[in-house]
């Protein structure tokens, strides 16, 4: 196996140099890189162990641990489905490389497909609320704008990293009318919007989502004011977890790796994500189709069969 420092460096380089690539895809591409550089005289057990270690190494970066976990699990599951009948590792490796390349190709098609599915739900004159920066939400809004629809987007600043500012800048760059609002103003603005669009770092078995802190608050406000709350998420973000609430999420999903390693007193730290239960979600737009939250568990089972 390559030096673990090289693995983390390779992963971080993809994320930093290719801003349009999601953390999950960067993790999968890193695992593909490990597979391609594996010696031909290795074994399946060695490959499995290398990929497992690489996943743990990538979780040390201060990016979405949920996305790394879900993407890597699905990739490993997908490439190993066709290995059992091949007695020679070199032949297994070639099959896995082919399947890995096919898997990556499907990932590249996911975001445009979701945008095409969701764009018709945005109508002329709509006022839309979104939270933080989501590449797939941005893609859907761009798709709707290309259809000459006129709409107004409100985006929260999204503290503590103020990622909403980046989202606003991207929207303005594409001539989409956008207003930046305070996180605490989401309840005030909710009464005047037509729908809410958010991305997700992970979609769990119940149909709920793990996403940037504040998403749960927005969902509760939307529910109380009878506003549709739509989630946009690629299927490689489906993760085998069943949290009961935000406190039930594992620590490594809620806090950056640097915080976990440097500050054992997490009671003084703000979590980076929260959990939104399925009861607050109207629909999920995915590359598998438009799903109700209750349909997610069936789709997740199919992914891992």
N, C-alpha and C positions, 0 to 999 in steps of 0.2 A: 504493500500500500504506500502511496505517496505520503510524504511528510504531512502531518495534520495541519501544520501552519500553511503549507501550500494550498491545501483544500480550502481553508477559511479565506485565504487571500484570493483564490480563484473565484469563490462565491461572491465575496465583497466587491471584487472588480466588476463583475457582471452587473450587480445592483447599482453601483456608483456610475459606471460608464454608459449604461443603457437604461435611462429613467423610465422608458415605456414598458420595461420588462418587470413583471410582478416578482415578488420575493419567492413565491412558490415555483415559478418557471425557472428562476435563477438557481434554485436548489436542485431542481430536476436536471437542468443542464450540467450542473456540477457533478451529479451522480452519473450522468451519461459520460462525462469526461473521465471519471474514474473507471467506468466499464471499458471504455475504448483503450485506456492505458494499462489495463490488467494484463499480466503476462499470460501467454497462451498455454503454459503448462500449469496454470493455477487450478483451483477447484471451485465448485459452486459454493462450498461452505466458506472458503476464503473470501469469495466475492460478496456473499451475504454479510459477512462480518465487516468487510471494508465499507460497504454501503451503510451499515448500521452505525459504524464509528463516524463516518462522514456526516451523517444526519445529526449526531450529537455534537459534532464540531461546529456545524453551521448554526446550531441553536445558540452558540456562544456569542454570535453577532447580535447587535441591538436592532434586530428587525423582527417581523412577526413570526414568533415561534410556531403559532398555529398553522400558518401557511407552509412553513418548512416541513412540519410534521405531516400534514395531510398530503402535500405534493410528493414527498419522498415515499410515503407508504403506498400510495397509488402507483407510482412509477415502479417500485420494486415488485408489487403484485402483478402489474401488467407484463413486465419483461420476463418474469419467471414462469408464466403460464405454459410456455412452449419448450421447457428445458428437460422435462423428465425422460423423454424418449431418445435423447442423444447421449451416447456413452462417452464421447470425447468432449472435454471442456472447450476446446477451440471451436468445435461445431456449435456448442451451446452458446458460446460468446457471440458468434456471428448472428445467430438467430435473435439473441437478446438485443444486439445492436440494431438490427433491422426493426424489431418491435419498438425499441426506444426511439428511433427516428420517426416512426409512424406516430408514436404517442406524442412527441413534440410537435409534429405537424398538426395533430388534432388540437393541441393546446393553442396554437397560433390562430386557429379558426374560431376558437371559443368566443373571444370578446366581440368580434364583428357579428357573429351569429346572435348573441344576446342583444346587441344594439339594434339589430333588425327586428327582433321579436318585440322589444320594448318601445321602440320609437312611435308606433301607431297609438300608444296610450297617451302620448303627449299631443294635446290639441292646440290649435291656434288660440292665443290669448291666455294660455295656462300660466299660473304662477306656481313655481316648484321650489320646494325646500330640500336642501341636501346638507350632509354633514361631512366635514373633513375632506380629504382628497381621495377620490376613487377613480382609477383609470377606466373601469368599465362604465361607470356612471357618466364620465366625461365622453366616452365613445358614444353612448346612447344619445346624449344631448347634442353632440355633433351630427349624428345621424338624423335627428329630428330637425335640426337647423338646415341641413342640406335639402330637406323637403319644403323649404321656404315657410316653415312654421315660425310664427313670432311668439315668443314666450319670455317670461322673466324668471330668473333663478336667484334664490336667496341661499347663501352658503354661510355656515357658521365659521367663526375664526378657528375653532377647534383647538383649544389649549390642551396640553401645555406646549405642543410643538408648532401651533399656529399653521397647520397644514391646509386649513381652509383658505389662507391667503394664496397659497400656490394654486389651489383649485380656481379661485377667482381669476388669477392672472391667466390661467390656461383658457378659461371661458372667454375672457375679454379678447385674448389673442385670436379667437375664432369668431369674433364679432357676435358673441352671445351675451345678451343683456344680463348683467349680474350685479348683485348687491351683497356686500359682506356685512354680516350682523354679529353681534355678541352671542356667545353661547347661551347666556342667560336670557336672550331675547327670543329664543325659539318658541316659547309659549305665547309671546305677544304676537309674533308673525304668523303662527299656525292658523289663527282664525281666518286669515286672508289668503291662504294658499289652497291650491286644488289637489295637490298630492305631494308625497314625500318619496324621495329616491335615495337609497343608501347602498353602499357596497358592503362587503363582508370579508373579514380575515378568515373566518371559518363558518361552515354550516354544519351544525351538529345533528345527531340522529333524530332528535325530537322535531326538527324543522326550525328550531331557534338559531340565532346567529351570535357569533363572537365578533365584535367590531370595536372601533375606536370609542373610548370612553365618552359617554354622552348620548350614544345611540339609543340606549334603553330609555333615557329621559325623553328623547324625541318621539320614540314609539308610543310611550304612555300618553304624551300630549296629543299625538295624532289620533289615537284610539278614543280619547275622551271627547275629541271634537269631530269624530266621524270622518277623518281624512284617510284616504288610501295610503298605506305604508308599504312601498314596494322595495324588495331587496334584489340586487343584481349580483350574481356570483357565478364564477366558473365552477364546473363540477370537480376540478382538482382541489377545490377548497372544502369539499365534503370530508369531514373528519369523524372518526369513530369515538365520539365522546357523548355523554348524556348528563350534562350539568343540570342541577335543579335550580340554581340561581347564580348570580355573579360570584358570591363567596365560595361557591362550589368549584370554581375553575381552578386548575392547578396553578401554583405560584409561578411556574416558568412561562405560563401563557399570559399572566397578568402584569409581570414586571420585566423590564429589560435585563438581560444577562448581567450587565455591569452593575446594576442595582442589587441583584441577588448576591453577587460576589463581594460587593464592597460594604453593604449595609444590612446586617442581619435583622435589624429592627424595622420590619416592613410596615408596622402600624403607623409609621411616620411618612410612608411613601404613598404617592398617588398611583393607583393602577392605570395601565395604559389602555385597557380594554374593559368592556362590560358584556354581559350576556343578555340578549333580548329574547324572551320566551316566544314560542310560536303563536300564542294567542294574540299577540300585537302585530303580527305580520299578515298582510293581505295576500300577497303573491310573491313568489320568487321567480325571477327571470334567469334561467340557466341555459347552457348549451345543450342540455338534455330536454329542454322545452320549458313551458311556463307551468310552474308547480304550485300547488297549495302546500302549506307547511306539513300537512299530514302525509303527503306523498313522498317527502324527502327520505323517510326511512326505507321505503321500498327501493328507491333509486340507489341509495347508499349500499344496500344489500347486493344489488346487481353489480355495482362497481367492484365489490370485494369478493364476488363469487369466484 
